[in-house]
Amino acid sequence: MTLPAAASPIKPADLRGILQYVPRFQGQIFIVALDGRVVADENLSNLLLEVAVLRSLGIRVVIVHGIGQQLRALSEQRGIPISDTDGSGATDAATLDLAIRAAARVSHQILEGLTQGGLKCAITNAVRAAPVGIVRGRDHFHSGKVDRIDRACIEHLMAGNILPILQPIGFDRDGRSLRINSDLLATEAAVALEATKIIFLTPAPGLEIQGEVRRDIAVEDLRLLLENPPDAISPAQQSKARHALQAIDRGVPRVHLVDGRMPDSLLNEIFSNEGVGTLIHGRDYQQIRRATRKDIRLIHNLTRHAVKRDELLNRSLVAVEKAIDRFYVHEIDENLIACIQLNTFEEDPATVEIGSLYVLPYYQGRGLGQKMVEFAVHEARRRGARHILALSTQSFSFFTSICGFEEGTPDLLPPSRRRIYDQSQRHSRILVKTLA
């Protein structure tokens, strides 16, 4: 058996970085969805301690859990065949009985762990369900879909500092039990409670696409992958991918898939720019925008490593401040990960220059640099420019082979820019793209 790699532990030196997230997340609701296989893993006690840390930081947490593995184990122990494992198919009476027993065991296991972490918690009956009924001629018997989440009940618990636990069992109007898919339940709870995140804790390192883990993916890209070809994502992860898509389409900003077997994975995913799992996001959380004064120090810090390697021209904090209205930044999940500068010239309004293009090393190789340049080209066209320039000492092949620039001569530079070029003695390559 291959064991998951250990997550990088959060060290005391990282606390300053963690604290920057706390004001942003305080008072927000996170849905933490535990796969049944993660509940059965030896790391569960550590995960529940991480949940306790989130609560201590003022983050409101609702736990939703699955029971697939436990249901299969009960079936084998008792020699009772089951009609469906995950609640998405038909649930006969015998399967429902085992599902109720499995849910009780798992919920109690979570209760124990949270109690050991010093948390108050409660299993709720806040999930109103309706029978799935007959679909394409097949009776789903005791399988249910979420009819309503009792938001007032859950908020009442959270107001009393009690952490709600939602089982994958709902109740119809007559109080009868119905089996619900836990991924569906997490999605419906997040929508009803206007949660900021769903964090699916799974027995996988993240969302695997064609065998490779993607660390972040926009919802539009995920939609295309699920439609054509659907087998790009493994069958074991398609349910979470589809429900992540539904959640974001219905207003949940971010969905994470994280390896719940890995120590400190929950905290490392939430309190670091890079994370350790997969972030699925809407375009609103991956965007290019004009920089503001609050970005001055961030831009300076972002580019200083490239300056040390002589990839970018040295710019002091004061220089960045003076030019801040010419900078654009790229964000993922409210974290600044790339920047670019657009310079114009009074003596040559038909020419725009790209400067200070930089992408954090972790995000390099994902097309973000090309996206920043494409944005700059679009912005230059919007301003009526006919030429866009880039000067580079080390990345000129990126501009020519990927971004469609051609190499030119210093004579292309506007007079004011030519004087700076000659004085710098950097001998940068002059790259130009003609705009239609």
C-alpha positions in Angstrom: 0.0 0.0 0.0 1.3 3.5 -0.9 1.0 5.9 1.9 0.2 9.6 1.2 3.1 12.0 1.5 3.2 14.1 4.7 2.0 17.7 4.4 4.5 20.4 5.2 3.8 21.2 8.8 2.7 24.8 9.7 5.6 26.2 11.7 5.6 29.0 14.2 7.3 31.1 11.6 4.2 30.7 9.4 1.8 32.2 12.0 2.2 35.6 10.6 1.0 34.3 7.2 -1.9 32.4 8.9 -3.0 35.5 10.8 -3.5 37.5 7.5 -6.4 35.1 6.7 -8.1 35.2 10.1 -9.9 38.6 9.6 -11.0 37.5 6.1 -12.5 34.2 7.4 -13.9 35.1 10.8 -17.6 34.6 11.0 -17.8 32.7 7.6 -19.2 29.3 7.2 -17.1 26.4 6.0 -18.7 23.0 5.1 -16.3 20.3 5.9 -17.3 17.1 4.1 -15.7 13.9 5.4 -15.6 11.0 3.0 -16.4 7.7 4.8 -13.0 6.4 3.9 -11.4 9.4 5.6 -13.5 8.8 8.7 -12.0 5.2 8.8 -8.4 6.5 8.5 -6.1 6.9 11.4 -5.7 10.6 10.7 -9.3 11.4 11.7 -8.4 12.5 15.2 -5.9 15.0 13.7 -8.4 16.3 11.3 -11.0 16.9 14.0 -8.3 18.8 16.0 -7.8 21.0 12.9 -11.5 21.6 12.9 -11.2 22.8 16.5 -8.4 25.2 15.4 -10.8 26.7 12.8 -13.5 27.1 15.4 -11.0 28.8 17.8 -10.2 31.3 15.0 -13.9 32.3 14.7 -14.7 30.2 11.6 -18.1 28.6 11.8 -17.9 24.9 10.7 -20.6 22.5 9.7 -19.6 18.8 9.2 -21.2 16.6 6.6 -20.1 13.0 6.5 -20.3 10.0 4.2 -20.8 6.4 5.1 -19.9 4.4 2.0 -17.0 2.4 3.5 -18.9 1.7 6.7 -22.0 0.6 4.9 -20.0 -1.9 2.8 -18.3 -3.2 6.0 -21.6 -3.7 7.7 -23.0 -5.5 4.7 -20.1 -7.9 4.7 -20.2 -8.4 8.5 -23.9 -9.2 8.5 -24.1 -11.0 5.1 -26.8 -8.6 3.9 -26.5 -7.5 0.3 -26.9 -3.7 -0.3 -28.6 -2.2 -3.3 -26.5 1.0 -3.4 -23.4 2.3 -1.6 -23.3 6.1 -2.0 -27.0 7.1 -2.0 -27.2 8.0 -5.6 -28.9 4.8 -6.7 -31.8 2.8 -5.4 -31.9 2.2 -1.6 -34.0 -0.9 -0.6 -35.3 -1.4 2.9 -32.3 -3.6 4.0 -29.8 -1.1 2.7 -31.6 1.8 4.4 -31.5 -0.1 7.8 -27.7 -0.6 7.4 -27.2 3.0 6.3 -28.9 4.3 9.4 -26.7 2.1 11.6 -23.6 3.1 9.7 -24.5 6.8 10.0 -25.0 6.5 13.7 -21.6 4.8 14.1 -19.8 7.4 12.0 -21.5 10.4 13.7 -20.6 9.0 17.1 -17.0 8.6 16.1 -16.9 12.2 15.0 -18.7 13.3 18.2 -15.9 11.5 20.2 -13.1 13.3 18.3 -14.7 16.7 18.6 -15.4 16.2 22.3 -11.7 15.3 22.8 -10.9 18.6 21.0 -13.0 20.5 23.5 -15.9 21.4 21.1 -19.6 21.3 21.7 -21.4 19.5 18.9 -24.7 18.0 18.0 -26.2 15.6 15.4 -29.1 17.4 13.8 -32.4 16.5 12.1 -32.1 19.7 10.0 -32.3 17.9 6.6 -35.8 17.7 5.1 -35.8 15.2 2.3 -38.2 14.0 -0.4 -38.1 10.6 -2.1 -36.3 10.5 -5.4 -39.2 8.4 -6.7 -39.2 6.6 -10.0 -36.5 7.7 -12.5 -36.5 6.3 -16.0 -38.7 3.5 -14.9 -36.6 2.6 -11.9 -38.0 2.9 -8.4 -35.3 4.4 -6.0 -37.3 3.3 -3.0 -35.8 4.9 0.1 -33.2 7.2 -1.6 -33.9 10.9 -1.0 -33.1 14.3 -2.4 -32.7 17.4 -0.2 -36.0 19.2 0.0 -34.9 21.9 2.5 -32.1 22.6 4.9 -33.4 24.0 8.2 -31.2 27.0 8.3 -32.7 28.5 11.4 -31.9 25.2 13.3 -28.3 25.1 12.2 -27.7 28.8 12.8 -29.3 28.5 16.3 -26.7 25.8 17.1 -23.8 27.8 15.7 -24.9 30.9 17.7 -24.6 28.7 20.8 -21.1 27.7 19.8 -22.3 24.2 18.9 -20.9 22.6 15.8 -23.6 20.9 13.7 -23.1 17.4 12.3 -25.2 16.4 9.3 -25.7 12.7 8.5 -26.4 11.5 5.0 -29.9 10.6 6.3 -32.8 13.0 5.8 -36.4 12.9 7.0 -39.5 13.4 4.9 -42.6 15.3 6.0 -43.9 12.3 7.9 -40.5 11.8 9.7 -39.5 8.8 7.7 -35.8 8.3 7.0 -34.3 8.6 3.5 -30.7 7.9 2.3 -29.0 10.9 0.8 -25.7 11.1 -1.1 -23.2 13.0 1.1 -21.7 15.1 -1.8 -25.2 16.3 -2.7 -25.9 17.0 1.0 -22.7 19.1 1.4 -23.7 21.1 -1.7 -27.2 21.8 -0.6 -26.0 22.7 2.9 -23.5 25.1 1.5 -26.0 26.8 -0.7 -28.7 27.1 2.0 -26.2 28.4 4.6 -24.4 30.7 2.1 -21.1 29.1 3.0 -17.8 30.5 1.7 -16.2 27.1 1.1 -16.9 23.4 0.8 -13.9 21.4 1.7 -14.2 17.8 0.5 -11.8 15.6 2.6 -11.1 12.6 0.4 -8.6 9.7 0.2 -6.9 11.3 -2.8 -4.3 14.1 -3.1 -6.7 16.4 -5.0 -8.7 16.3 -8.2 -6.8 14.0 -10.6 -7.3 14.9 -14.3 -5.8 12.3 -16.7 -3.8 10.9 -13.8 -2.3 14.2 -12.7 -3.4 16.3 -9.7 -4.6 19.8 -10.7 -3.9 22.4 -7.9 -6.5 24.8 -9.1 -9.1 24.8 -11.9 -11.7 27.3 -13.0 -15.3 26.1 -13.1 -15.6 26.7 -16.8 -12.6 24.4 -17.4 -14.0 21.8 -15.1 -17.4 21.9 -16.9 -15.7 21.2 -20.2 -13.8 18.3 -18.7 -16.9 16.7 -17.3 -18.7 17.1 -20.7 -16.0 16.0 -23.1 -14.4 13.6 -22.4 -15.9 12.7 -19.0 -13.3 10.0 -18.4 -10.6 12.6 -18.0 -11.7 12.5 -14.3 -11.7 9.2 -12.6 -15.1 7.7 -11.7 -14.2 7.8 -8.0 -13.9 11.6 -8.2 -16.6 12.5 -10.7 -19.3 12.9 -8.0 -17.3 15.5 -6.1 -16.4 17.3 -9.3 -20.0 17.4 -10.5 -21.2 18.6 -7.1 -18.5 21.2 -6.9 -19.6 22.5 -10.3 -23.2 22.7 -9.0 -22.2 24.4 -5.8 -20.2 27.2 -7.6 -23.0 27.6 -10.2 -25.4 28.3 -7.3 -23.2 30.8 -5.5 -20.6 29.0 -3.4 -17.4 30.8 -4.2 -14.8 28.0 -3.6 -14.7 24.2 -3.4 -11.6 22.4 -2.2 -10.6 18.7 -2.6 -8.0 17.8 0.0 -6.4 14.5 1.1 -7.9 13.9 4.5 -5.3 11.2 5.3 -2.5 13.7 5.3 -1.5 15.4 8.6 -2.3 19.1 8.8 -3.9 19.0 5.3 -7.0 21.0 6.3 -5.0 23.9 7.8 -2.4 23.9 5.1 -5.1 24.1 2.4 -6.9 27.0 4.0 -3.9 29.0 5.4 -1.5 29.1 2.5 -1.5 30.5 -1.0 -0.4 27.2 -2.6 -2.6 24.8 -0.6 -2.1 21.1 -0.7 -5.2 20.0 -2.6 -7.3 21.3 -5.5 -9.1 24.6 -5.5 -12.1 24.8 -7.8 -13.3 28.4 -8.3 -15.4 30.7 -10.3 -13.8 33.3 -12.5 -14.6 36.0 -9.8 -11.9 34.4 -7.7 -9.3 34.2 -10.4 -9.1 37.6 -12.0 -6.9 40.3 -13.3 -7.7 43.8 -11.9 -6.1 47.2 -11.7 -3.8 47.5 -8.8 -4.6 49.8 -5.9 -2.5 51.4 -3.2 -3.0 48.5 -0.9 -1.1 46.3 -3.4 2.1 48.4 -3.4 4.0 46.4 -0.9 2.7 43.1 -2.3 3.9 44.0 -5.8 7.3 45.0 -4.5 7.6 41.8 -2.5 6.3 39.7 -5.5 9.0 41.1 -7.9 12.0 41.4 -5.7 13.2 37.8 -6.2 13.1 38.3 -10.0 15.1 41.5 -9.5 17.8 39.6 -7.6 18.1 37.2 -10.5 18.3 40.2 -12.9 15.1 39.1 -14.6 13.4 42.4 -13.9 14.7 46.0 -13.6 15.1 47.0 -9.9 12.2 49.1 -8.6 12.1 50.5 -5.1 9.0 50.6 -3.0 8.7 54.3 -3.8 9.1 53.6 -7.6 6.3 51.0 -7.4 4.1 53.5 -5.5 4.6 56.2 -8.2 3.7 53.7 -10.9 0.9 51.9 -9.1 -1.8 53.2 -11.5 0.0 51.4 -14.4 0.0 48.0 -12.6 -2.4 45.2 -13.0 -2.5 42.1 -10.7 -3.8 38.6 -11.0 -5.6 37.0 -8.0 -6.6 33.5 -7.1 -8.8 33.2 -4.0 -8.0 36.8 -3.1 -4.2 36.1 -3.2 -2.0 38.2 -5.5 0.1 35.8 -7.6 1.1 37.8 -10.7 1.5 41.3 -11.9 2.2 43.3 -15.1 2.7 47.0 -15.9 1.5 48.9 -18.9 3.5 52.0 -19.9 2.3 54.7 -22.3 4.2 57.5 -23.9 3.0 61.1 -24.5 5.2 61.4 -27.6 3.9 58.1 -29.1 0.4 57.3 -28.0 0.2 54.5 -30.5 2.8 52.4 -28.6 2.3 50.6 -25.2 5.1 48.8 -23.3 4.7 45.7 -21.1 6.9 45.8 -17.9 7.3 44.0 -14.6 5.6 40.8 -15.8 6.1 38.3 -13.0 4.3 35.1 -11.8 4.9 33.4 -8.5 7.1 30.3 -9.0 4.5 28.0 -7.7 2.1 29.1 -10.4 4.6 29.2 -13.3 4.0 26.8 -16.1 0.2 27.0 -15.9 -0.3 29.6 -18.7 -0.7 32.6 -16.3 2.1 34.6 -17.8 0.6 34.2 -21.2 -2.8 35.2 -19.8 -1.3 38.4 -18.4 0.3 39.2 -21.7 -3.0 38.5 -23.5 -4.8 40.9 -21.1 -2.1 43.5 -21.8 -2.6 43.1 -25.5 -6.4 43.4 -25.1 -6.0 46.5 -23.0 -3.5 48.1 -25.4 -6.0 47.6 -28.3 -8.8 49.1 -26.2 -6.6 52.2 -25.7 -6.1 52.5 -29.5 -2.4 51.4 -29.6 -1.0 50.0 -32.8 2.2 48.4 -31.3 2.9 46.7 -28.0 6.5 46.4 -26.8 8.3 44.2 -24.3 12.0 44.4 -23.2 13.5 41.3 -21.8 17.0 39.9 -20.9 16.0 36.3 -20.1 12.4 35.6 -21.1 12.5 36.8 -24.7 11.8 33.3 -26.0 8.5 33.3 -24.0 7.4 36.4 -25.9 8.4 35.2 -29.3 7.4 31.5 -29.2 4.3 31.7 -27.0 3.0 35.2 -27.2 3.6 35.9 -30.9 6.1 38.8 -30.5 8.9 39.5 -33.0 12.3 40.7 -32.3 13.0 44.3 -33.2 15.6 47.0 -32.8 16.0 49.9 -30.3 14.9 52.3 -33.1 11.3 51.1 -32.3 11.4 52.7 -28.8 9.8 56.1 -28.3 12.5 58.8 -27.6 12.0 58.9 -23.8 12.2 55.1 -23.6 15.2 55.0 -25.8 17.2 57.3 -23.5 16.4 55.0 -20.5 17.3 52.0 -22.6 20.7 53.4 -23.6 21.5 54.5 -20.1 20.7 51.2 -18.4 23.3 49.1 -20.4 21.2 46.0 -19.8 21.1 45.2 -23.5 17.6 43.9 -23.3 16.0 42.3 -26.4 13.4 44.5 -28.0 10.2 42.6 -28.7 7.2 44.0 -30.6 3.7 42.9 -31.6 1.7 44.7 -34.1 -2.0 45.1 -33.1 -4.7 44.8 -35.8 
